Amino acid sequence: MTFMKPSTLLFIVTILLLPAAILVDQLYVKSLKLEFLTLEKDRIETTNRLATAKIVHENLNHVRDLVFENMDFPNKKSRIDHEERVFDFITTCINDLKLTLVSVKPLRPQTNGLVTTLGFDIEMTGDFFTFGELCAKFENSRRIFSLVSYKVSLNDKEETRSGAPRNKAIKVTMRVNTFRVRKA
């Protein structure tokens, strides 16, 4: 009886075991692939739920801020009057956007039940896009603002300090209301 060389024997065993190893590997990897797809689906669902929860959290915080900023609570004492805070907000927004404030006229507060409406007639000059940014600032503020009416007209040219003409694009006249709710 002749024995094969160990290297030949190893080669034959390897050739015979290789298809079996490939078959086992394919079956094992296929089950892992299904498990991976399930995990990936679960990860995407969890990520979407977390994103939704974050949006809800931010919206609830915004609503809480709106309630605290726009309601008169009996124990809530502020050093600054409500009307003064609104006026400061409006003028700060207009100045930040580099609009030119011509006038702000507070209107007489109107009370209807628990809600007090504070109105302001505002006149300013600037450009149309900056006026849009101002409206966005009103919308995203911690106050409830209502842009009741506005009128946009082309503004005449005005002179700069050097005497050269400068076009201020538009003149905006608007009425803005904000509200104060008294707790029942």
Secondary structure, DSSP 4 states (H G I P E B T S, - for coil): -PPPPHHHHHHHHHHHHHHHHHHHHHHHHHHHHHHHHHHHHHHHHHHHHHHHHHHHHHHHHHHHHHHHHHEE-TT---SS-HHHHHHHHHHHHHHHTTPEEEEEEEPPPEEETTEEEEEEEEEEEE-HHHHHHHHHHHHTSSS-EEEEEEEEEEPPPEE-TTS-EE--BEEEEEEEEEEEEE--
